[in-house]
C-alpha cells in the first residue's frame, strides 16, 4: 500500500471528546477496531488511517453538537458517506471522530413543478431516483457507485452524464452545513438563481469536508426523457475516435453520454462478458429526447463517425438492446479484475481539453508500457475526462513505486496540457502534491479561506491543501 503520512494527535482532547460524545450518543458511538477501519477505508491503495470512533447522527442538530464538542477540544471531524471515494478522503491521519451520515437518509421534499428536491446527505443516488421515478423525474449525476448525495456534493462528483447535465456544481441549488464552530448555515434559497452575496454553495461543493459538514442539499432535477437511444461504433485509432467526438460536439448534437474504451479495455470485456466486439477503440453513446430527436441524433452521429473511419455503427431505442450495447462499459471494472488475478485495480483520472485528449491517452499508454505495468483506459470523452486503471501487486514495493511514478507523470502531463490532475475523483490525500503545480499561488488563497472558516483545522485535516 502507499504510505499515508500521519499528523500529530491530540490524545487528551480525543479522550475527553469521546467521553462526552459517548454519554450523548450511547450505542450510536462505536469504537470497535473493525468499524473504525471500515470508516478509514479508501477504495484505492492509500494506507488505512482509522478514526478513534464513529458516530451516527440522525439530525442537523446532532451533527452540530458533535462538531461543538470536537471544536471545544480540538478534535478532528471526518464526514463519511458510504466510503466510495478514491483518494483517501475519509482517512483520519490525526485520529478523531468519523461522522457517518448513513442514518440521515430522508428525502425531505420534492417540488415537481420547480424541478428540485431537498434531501439529507445520507440519501443515495439510486434511492433518490427510485423515489422520483413515479413523478417522471430523475437526478442525472451518475458517478458509477451508489454514492450518497452528501458525498457526491462534497467531492463535486461527476460521471457519464456530465457532457449533457454537468457535474454536482451545476446541480446543487443550496446547502445547509455545520461549520467548524458548530453553527448551522444555509447558503441559498430554492430560487433557480441568485445574486445575493458570495456563492457559499459553490465554495462548499467540492470542499471534501474541509470547510463544513453538509447536512441538507437542494438539488436540480430533470424530467425523464420521452425516449433514449444508444449507439456504438469502433475506430481504427483513439485519435480517430476523439476526432469524431470533437466533431459531434461542434456540430451541436446534444449527446447525453459519450464513453471511450481503448483496445485493451475492449479486449478485457470481450473475454469477461463473452462479447465479440472488434478489438479496437470503441465509442458508446446515449441520446435523450423525443422519439424523433433521438433517431435524428443517432443518425447524425453515424454520419460523423463514418467521416472518421468508424465501423460497426449501430443504434437502438429498445431498452434490452440498449443494455446490450452498454454491457461493455458496465462490465469494465469486473473485466479488468480478471486480467491479473491477485492484483489490485488502482483507478486514477485526469481531464484535458478535448483537443488534447487523443494525445494525452496515447502518451498515457506509452508511460504505462515504460513502467512495465498493465493498464486500461475508459473515458468520459465528451468532456475530456478519462480514467486509467492500473493493476498492481500492493505487496510488491517495486511495482508500487513504478505505479506511483506513472500516476505522477500522468498528472503532470495533464497539467502541462492545460488540464487538471483530477476531473472528478477529487484531491483528498492522493493528489495533494499536484494541486500547487496546477493552480500555483491560488492554493495560498484556498489556505486563507480554510484558516478563516476552520481556524483550529479540525475539519477533515490532511486533505486537499499541501502541508
Rosetta blueprint (number, residue, H / E / L):
1 X L
2 X E
3 X L
4 X L
5 X L
6 X L
7 X L
8 X L
9 X L
10 X L
11 X H
12 X H
13 X H
14 X H
15 X H
16 X H
17 X H
18 X H
19 X H
20 X H
21 X H
22 X H
23 X H
24 X H
25 X H
26 X H
27 X H
28 X H
29 X E
30 X E
31 X L
32 X L
33 X H
34 X H
35 X H
36 X H
37 X H
38 X H
39 X H
40 X L
41 X L
42 X L
43 X L
44 X L
45 X L
46 X E
47 X L
48 X L
49 X L
50 X L
51 X L
52 X L
53 X E
54 X E
55 X E
56 X L
57 X L
58 X L
59 X L
60 X H
61 X H
62 X H
63 X H
64 X H
65 X H
66 X H
67 X H
68 X H
69 X H
70 X H
71 X H
72 X H
73 X L
74 X L
75 X L
76 X L
77 X E
78 X E
79 X E
80 X E
81 X L
82 X L
83 X L
84 X L
85 X L
86 X L
87 X L
88 X L
89 X L
90 X L
91 X L
92 X L
93 X L
94 X L
95 X L
96 X L
97 X E
98 X E
99 X E
100 X E
101 X H
102 X H
103 X H
104 X L
105 X L
106 X L
107 X E
108 X E
109 X E
110 X E
111 X E
112 X H
113 X H
114 X H
115 X L
116 X E
117 X E
118 X E
119 X E
120 X L
121 X L
122 X L
123 X L
124 X E
125 X H
126 X H
127 X H
128 X H
129 X H
130 X H
131 X H
132 X H
133 X H
134 X H
135 X H
136 X L
137 X E
138 X E
139 X L
140 X L
141 X L
142 X L
143 X L
144 X L
145 X L
146 X L
147 X L
148 X E
149 X H
150 X H
151 X H
152 X H
153 X H
154 X H
155 X L
156 X L
157 X L
158 X L
159 X L
160 X L
161 X L
162 X H
163 X H
164 X H
165 X H
166 X L
167 X L
168 X H
169 X H
170 X H
171 X H
172 X E
173 X E
174 X E
175 X E
176 X E
177 X E
178 X E
179 X L
180 X L
181 X L
182 X L
183 X L
184 X E
185 X E
186 X E
187 X L
188 X L
189 X L
190 X L
191 X L
192 X L
193 X L
194 X L
195 X L
196 X L
197 X L
198 X L
199 X L
200 X H
201 X H
202 X H
203 X H
204 X H
205 X L
206 X L
207 X L
208 X L
209 X L
210 X L
211 X L
212 X L
213 X E
214 X E
215 X E
216 X E
217 X E
218 X E
219 X E
220 X E
221 X L
222 X E
223 X E
224 X L
225 X L
226 X L
227 X E
228 X E
229 X E
230 X E
231 X E
232 X E
233 X E
234 X E
235 X L
236 X L
237 X L
238 X H
239 X H
240 X H
241 X H
242 X H
243 X H
244 X H
245 X H
246 X H
247 X H
248 X H
249 X H
250 X H
251 X L
252 X L
253 X L
254 X L
255 X E
256 X E
257 X E
258 X E
259 X E
260 X E
261 X E
262 X L
263 X H
264 X H
265 X H
266 X H
267 X H
268 X H
269 X H
270 X H
271 X H
272 X H
273 X H
274 X L
275 X L
276 X L
277 X L
278 X L
279 X L
280 X L
281 X L
282 X E
283 X E
284 X E
285 X E
286 X E
287 X E
288 X E
289 X E
290 X L
291 X H
292 X H
293 X H
294 X H
295 X H
296 X H
297 X H
298 X H
299 X H
300 X H
301 X H
302 X H
303 X H
304 X H
305 X H
306 X H
307 X H
308 X L
309 X L
310 X L
311 X E
312 X E
313 X E
314 X E
315 X E
316 X E
317 X L
318 X L
319 X H
320 X H
321 X H
322 X H
323 X H
324 X H
325 X H
326 X H
327 X H
328 X H
329 X H
330 X H
331 X L
332 X H
333 X H
334 X H
335 X H
336 X H
337 X H
338 X L
339 X L
340 X L
341 X L
342 X L
343 X L
344 X E
345 X E
346 X E
347 X E
348 X E
349 X E
350 X E
351 X E
352 X L
353 X L
354 X H
355 X H
356 X H
357 X H
358 X H
359 X H
360 X H
361 X H
362 X H
363 X H
364 X H
365 X H
366 X H
367 X H
368 X H
369 X H
370 X H
371 X L
372 X L
373 X L
374 X E
375 X E
376 X E
377 X E
378 X E
379 X E
380 X E
381 X H
382 X H
383 X H
384 X L
385 X E
386 X E
387 X E
388 X E
389 X E
390 X E
391 X E
392 X E
393 X L
394 X L
395 X L
396 X L
397 X H
398 X H
399 X H
400 X H
401 X H
402 X H
403 X H
404 X H
405 X H
406 X H
407 X H
408 X H
409 X H
410 X H
411 X H
412 X H
413 X H
414 X H
415 X H
416 X H
417 X L
418 X L
419 X L
420 X E
421 X L
422 X L
423 X L
424 X L
425 X L
426 X L
427 X L
428 X L
429 X L
430 X L
431 X L
432 X H
433 X H
434 X H
435 X H
436 X H
437 X H
438 X H
439 X H
440 X L
441 X L
442 X H
443 X H
444 X H
445 X H
446 X H
447 X H
448 X H
449 X H
450 X H
451 X H
452 X H
453 X H
454 X L
455 X L
456 X L
457 X L
458 X L
459 X E
460 X L
461 X L
462 X L
463 X L
464 X L
465 X L
466 X L
467 X L
